[in-house]
Amino acid sequence: MKLERLPPVRTSLQPTNHPYLTGAWTPLHEEVNAEDLQVLEGAIPTDIDGVYVRNTENQAHQPLGRYHPFDGDGMLHMISFKDGKADYRNRFIRTRCFEAEQEAGQSLWGGLADGPGVSVRPGFGAHGSLKDSSSTDVVAHGGKIVSTFYQCGEAYWLDPETLEQGGVASWAPLDGVSAHTKVDEATGELLFFNYSKQAPYMHYGVVDKDGKRVHYTPVPLLGPRLPHDMAFSANYSILNDFPVFWDQDLLAQNIHVVRMHEGLPSRFAVIPRYGSEADIRWFEAAPTYVLHWLNAYEDGDELVMDGYFQEDPCPAPLADAPRGLAHMMAYLDEHSFKPKLHRWRFNLKTGETREHHLDDRILEFGMFNQRYAGKPYRYAYSTTT
């Protein structure tokens, strides 16, 4: 194996017993290129030819306030396979925020668990004060890697084989791009959305297979919301407006506290892939919150969508958590949210919604064969904790 260590990044992180900065969560700061990895057991099949990429969060600097694992600086890890051999490399994503903190040698932004006034500089995206770490999601589109941040930061391009960084994607709008973008392998198109605290509060767009933004339209909401994912079928995109969002009275004071707004339904915006605001059809359903969708497809007059319905979107603080971390840890524990694999059926002819659980187990983070994205499918794979 040939190992090359890159020049070290600057870090000011101090020793700690924080549960999300130790153990399996210990940040990795080293960047390397490793060629012809040693296979300790068995052999790599020679017909595997491709690249596997995953993202992680690795805090480089001492937090200004209370550290939340979503605050960590984004890092991509890549393993390429060819002719029975494997190479590895990893890179921090050089967002504008990462580069600014590297230059300063310290954190400049507070985190998700911090109150107003912690950040040294204005932030980006929907939250308005967070660092854009581009650490939430990564997809392959048009022969490139696209990395995004859940609070609508800037989408970043990278080469999937070298992890060479291409900066902000040329198609990314000024309003930002939320995780999770969707890629339709049948057409090569990338579908995305964003959200903010300014009207119309949400936008939806389409990027063609060559990386050009070819559609962008507002999806007006009743106020600031916190969507996290979207779904699509062959002809439609589905966006959401859940009753779990910032407390409006506290938001007026620049305090970001999420709560369940009793009495409001879940709402779903169904829009033709290249539709405009005038083409949106709204469907109502039982109140919940959904972090991640699985798939959607058309079935006669109905649009079928599968995702993970949270039975307790705003859980109580975790009883056994370390002092000061009970609320944070509850929101990082699937058993607190109680997500269940769930199916919604929207009748495009009558406007009716039907829904039910597909499984009573606590499940999340679904995946399926992406060749069936937007189409009827048989198998899905979920995590449980």
C-alpha positions in Angstrom: 0.0 0.0 0.0 1.2 3.5 -0.9 0.2 6.1 1.7 0.4 9.9 1.2 -0.5 12.2 4.1 -1.6 15.7 3.0 -0.6 18.9 4.9 -2.5 19.0 8.2 -5.5 21.3 8.6 -5.6 23.8 11.4 -7.4 22.6 14.5 -8.0 24.2 17.9 -10.2 21.4 19.3 -9.4 20.7 23.0 -9.7 17.4 24.9 -13.2 16.8 26.1 -15.7 14.2 27.4 -18.5 15.5 25.2 -20.4 12.3 24.0 -20.4 13.6 20.4 -16.7 14.4 20.3 -15.4 11.2 21.8 -15.5 7.5 21.1 -17.0 6.6 17.7 -17.7 10.4 17.3 -14.1 11.4 17.7 -13.3 13.9 14.9 -10.8 12.9 12.2 -8.5 15.7 11.0 -6.0 13.8 8.8 -6.5 13.8 5.0 -4.7 11.0 3.1 -4.4 9.3 -0.3 -4.0 5.5 0.0 -3.4 3.4 -3.1 -3.6 -0.3 -3.6 -5.1 -1.1 -0.2 -4.2 -4.4 1.5 -7.0 -7.0 1.5 -6.7 -8.8 4.8 -9.3 -11.5 4.1 -10.7 -12.9 0.8 -10.4 -10.9 -2.4 -12.1 -8.0 -4.1 -14.2 -9.3 -7.0 -12.7 -8.1 -10.3 -16.1 -7.2 -11.8 -16.6 -4.4 -9.2 -15.7 -1.2 -11.0 -16.9 2.1 -9.4 -16.6 4.5 -6.5 -18.2 4.5 -3.0 -18.5 7.9 -1.3 -19.8 8.6 2.2 -20.0 11.8 4.2 -19.1 12.5 7.9 -18.9 15.4 10.3 -15.5 16.2 11.8 -15.3 19.3 14.0 -12.0 21.1 13.4 -12.2 23.9 16.0 -13.2 24.3 19.6 -16.9 25.1 19.6 -18.0 28.6 20.7 -20.9 27.2 22.7 -22.7 23.9 23.0 -21.6 21.4 20.4 -24.2 19.5 18.4 -23.0 16.7 16.0 -24.7 18.4 13.1 -22.2 21.3 13.5 -19.2 19.3 12.5 -17.2 20.2 9.4 -18.1 18.0 6.4 -15.6 15.4 5.2 -16.0 13.0 2.3 -14.5 9.5 2.2 -14.0 7.7 -1.1 -13.0 4.1 -2.0 -12.6 3.3 -5.7 -12.6 -0.3 -7.0 -11.1 -1.6 -10.2 -9.5 -4.8 -11.3 -9.7 -6.3 -7.9 -7.9 -3.4 -6.2 -9.1 -0.5 -4.0 -7.8 3.0 -3.4 -9.0 5.4 -0.6 -8.8 9.1 0.0 -10.7 11.6 2.2 -11.1 15.4 2.2 -12.7 18.1 4.2 -15.2 20.0 2.0 -13.7 23.4 1.5 -16.8 25.5 2.1 -16.4 29.2 2.4 -17.1 28.8 6.1 -14.5 26.1 6.5 -11.9 28.2 4.7 -12.8 31.3 6.9 -12.3 29.3 10.1 -9.0 27.8 8.8 -7.8 31.3 8.2 -8.9 32.5 11.6 -7.7 29.4 13.4 -10.9 29.2 15.4 -14.6 28.7 15.3 -16.5 31.7 13.9 -20.0 30.3 14.1 -22.1 28.9 16.9 -24.0 25.7 16.6 -27.5 24.3 16.3 -27.9 24.1 20.1 -26.7 27.6 20.8 -28.8 30.7 21.3 -28.5 34.0 19.5 -25.4 36.1 19.8 -22.9 33.2 19.9 -21.7 33.4 16.3 -18.9 35.9 15.4 -20.1 36.3 11.9 -23.4 36.1 10.1 -24.3 32.6 8.8 -25.9 31.2 5.7 -29.1 29.5 4.8 -32.5 29.2 6.5 -31.2 29.4 10.1 -29.3 32.6 9.5 -26.5 32.1 11.9 -25.1 28.5 11.3 -21.9 27.6 9.6 -22.4 25.9 6.2 -20.5 22.7 6.7 -21.9 20.9 3.7 -22.0 17.8 5.8 -25.6 16.5 5.5 -25.9 14.8 2.2 -23.9 13.7 -0.9 -25.2 12.5 -4.2 -23.7 11.7 -7.6 -25.0 13.8 -10.6 -23.6 14.3 -14.0 -20.3 12.6 -13.2 -19.7 14.8 -10.2 -20.3 14.6 -6.4 -22.8 17.2 -5.0 -22.5 17.9 -1.3 -25.2 19.8 0.6 -26.2 21.1 4.0 -29.6 20.6 5.6 -30.1 24.3 6.5 -29.9 25.4 2.9 -26.2 26.2 2.4 -24.3 26.3 -0.9 -24.1 23.1 -2.9 -20.5 22.1 -3.5 -19.0 20.1 -6.5 -16.3 17.5 -6.1 -14.7 15.0 -8.5 -15.8 11.5 -7.4 -12.5 9.8 -8.1 -10.0 12.4 -6.9 -12.2 14.5 -4.5 -10.7 17.5 -6.2 -13.0 20.4 -5.2 -14.8 22.5 -7.7 -16.4 25.1 -5.4 -20.0 26.1 -5.4 -22.1 24.4 -8.0 -22.9 26.8 -10.8 -26.6 25.9 -10.7 -27.1 26.6 -7.0 -29.4 29.6 -6.4 -28.7 32.4 -4.0 -31.5 31.1 -1.7 -29.3 28.0 -1.1 -29.9 24.3 -1.5 -31.2 21.9 1.1 -30.4 18.3 1.7 -31.7 16.1 0.3 -31.4 16.6 -3.4 -32.8 13.8 -5.6 -31.4 12.3 -8.8 -33.7 10.6 -11.3 -31.5 8.0 -13.0 -34.0 7.6 -15.8 -33.6 11.2 -17.0 -30.3 12.3 -15.3 -32.1 15.2 -13.7 -31.4 16.5 -10.2 -34.4 17.8 -8.2 -33.9 20.1 -5.3 -35.7 22.5 -2.9 -34.7 25.2 -0.4 -36.5 27.0 2.5 -36.0 30.2 4.4 -37.5 32.7 6.9 -38.6 35.0 4.1 -41.7 34.7 1.9 -42.4 32.6 -0.2 -40.5 30.4 2.3 -39.7 27.6 -0.2 -38.5 27.1 -3.8 -38.2 24.0 -6.0 -35.9 23.5 -8.9 -34.6 21.1 -11.6 -31.1 20.7 -12.8 -30.5 18.8 -16.1 -28.1 16.0 -16.7 -25.4 18.5 -17.9 -25.5 20.5 -14.6 -27.6 23.4 -15.9 -30.5 24.7 -13.8 -33.5 24.5 -16.1 -36.4 25.2 -13.7 -36.9 27.1 -10.5 -40.3 28.1 -9.0 -41.7 29.3 -5.6 -43.7 27.0 -3.5 -45.5 29.5 -1.2 -46.0 28.4 2.5 -47.9 30.0 5.3 -44.7 30.9 7.2 -41.2 29.6 7.9 -41.0 25.8 7.9 -38.4 23.1 8.4 -38.7 20.5 5.5 -35.8 18.1 5.4 -36.4 15.9 2.4 -38.5 15.5 -0.8 -39.8 12.8 -3.0 -40.6 12.4 -6.7 -42.4 10.1 -9.1 -42.0 9.9 -12.9 -44.1 13.0 -13.5 -44.4 14.8 -10.1 -42.3 16.2 -7.2 -43.7 16.1 -3.7 -42.7 18.8 -1.1 -44.0 19.1 2.5 -45.3 21.5 5.1 -45.3 19.7 8.5 -46.8 21.2 11.7 -43.3 20.9 13.4 -41.5 24.2 13.0 -40.1 27.1 14.9 -42.1 28.8 17.6 -43.2 32.0 15.9 -43.2 34.2 19.1 -39.6 33.1 19.9 -38.5 33.3 16.3 -39.5 37.0 16.3 -36.8 37.3 19.0 -34.3 35.4 16.8 -34.6 32.4 19.1 -35.0 29.1 17.2 -37.1 26.6 19.2 -38.9 23.8 17.4 -42.3 22.7 18.6 -45.4 20.8 17.4 -48.2 23.1 16.4 -51.3 21.3 17.6 -54.3 21.4 15.3 -52.4 21.8 12.1 -52.3 18.9 9.6 -49.4 17.7 7.5 -49.6 19.2 4.0 -48.1 18.0 0.8 -47.5 20.0 -2.3 -47.7 17.9 -5.5 -46.2 19.7 -8.4 -45.5 18.5 -12.0 -41.8 18.2 -12.5 -41.7 21.4 -14.6 -44.8 22.9 -13.0 -45.2 26.4 -11.6 -46.8 27.8 -8.4 -50.2 27.7 -10.2 -49.9 24.0 -10.8 -49.4 22.9 -7.2 -52.1 20.7 -5.6 -52.1 20.5 -1.8 -53.1 17.3 0.1 -53.6 17.1 3.9 -52.8 14.2 6.1 -52.3 13.2 9.8 -49.9 15.5 11.7 -46.3 14.2 12.0 -42.8 15.0 10.9 -40.8 13.0 8.3 -37.0 13.3 8.1 -36.5 11.0 5.2 -38.6 9.7 2.3 -38.1 6.4 0.6 -39.8 6.4 -2.8 -42.9 7.6 -4.7 -44.6 6.4 -7.8 -47.9 6.7 -9.8 -50.6 4.1 -9.6 -53.6 5.0 -11.8 -55.2 8.1 -10.3 -53.1 7.9 -7.2 -49.7 9.1 -6.2 -48.1 6.7 -3.7 -45.3 7.9 -1.4 -43.4 6.0 1.3 -41.5 7.5 4.2 -40.8 7.4 7.9 -43.8 8.7 9.9 -42.7 10.0 13.4 -45.2 9.1 16.1 -43.5 11.5 18.5 -41.9 14.4 16.5 -41.0 16.5 19.6 -39.9 13.9 22.2 -39.3 14.5 25.9 -35.7 14.9 27.1 -33.7 11.7 27.4 -33.9 10.6 31.0 -30.4 9.0 31.2 -28.5 11.7 29.3 -25.5 13.6 30.8 -26.4 16.9 32.3 -27.2 19.6 29.8 -27.5 17.1 26.9 -30.9 15.5 27.6 -32.9 17.5 25.0 -30.2 17.1 22.3 -29.8 13.4 22.8 -33.5 12.8 22.6 -33.5 14.4 19.2 -30.7 12.1 18.1 -32.4 8.9 19.2 -34.7 7.1 16.8 -36.5 5.4 19.6 -37.6 8.9 20.9 -39.1 9.9 17.6 -40.6 6.4 17.0 -40.4 6.6 13.1 -42.5 4.0 11.3 -42.4 3.1 7.6 -45.6 4.6 6.3 -47.5 4.9 3.0 -49.5 7.9 1.8 -51.8 7.7 -1.2 -52.9 10.9 -2.8 -55.8 10.6 -5.2 -55.1 13.2 -8.0 -58.7 12.9 -9.2 -60.6 13.3 -6.0 -58.1 15.1 -3.8 -58.4 12.4 -1.1 -55.5 11.2 1.1 -55.3 7.7 2.4 -52.4 6.5 4.7 -51.2 3.7 6.9 -48.1 2.1 8.4 -46.3 -0.5 6.3 -44.3 -1.8 9.3 -44.7 -1.3 13.1 -41.0 -1.5 13.9 -38.9 1.6 14.5 -37.1 2.2 11.2 -35.3 5.1 9.4 -32.8 5.9 6.7 -34.3 3.9 3.9 -32.6 2.9 0.7 -33.6 0.9 -2.4 -32.3 0.2 -5.9 -32.2 3.7 -7.4 -33.0 2.4 -10.9 -36.6 2.2 -9.4 -36.7 5.8 -8.1 -40.0 7.3 -9.1 -41.3 3.8 -10.1 -43.1 0.9 -8.5 -40.6 -1.2 -6.4 -40.6 -4.3 -4.3 -37.7 -4.0 -1.8 -36.4 -1.4 0.6 -33.7 -1.5 3.3 -34.0 0.5 6.5 -31.9 1.0 9.6 -32.9 0.3 13.2 -31.1 1.3 16.4 
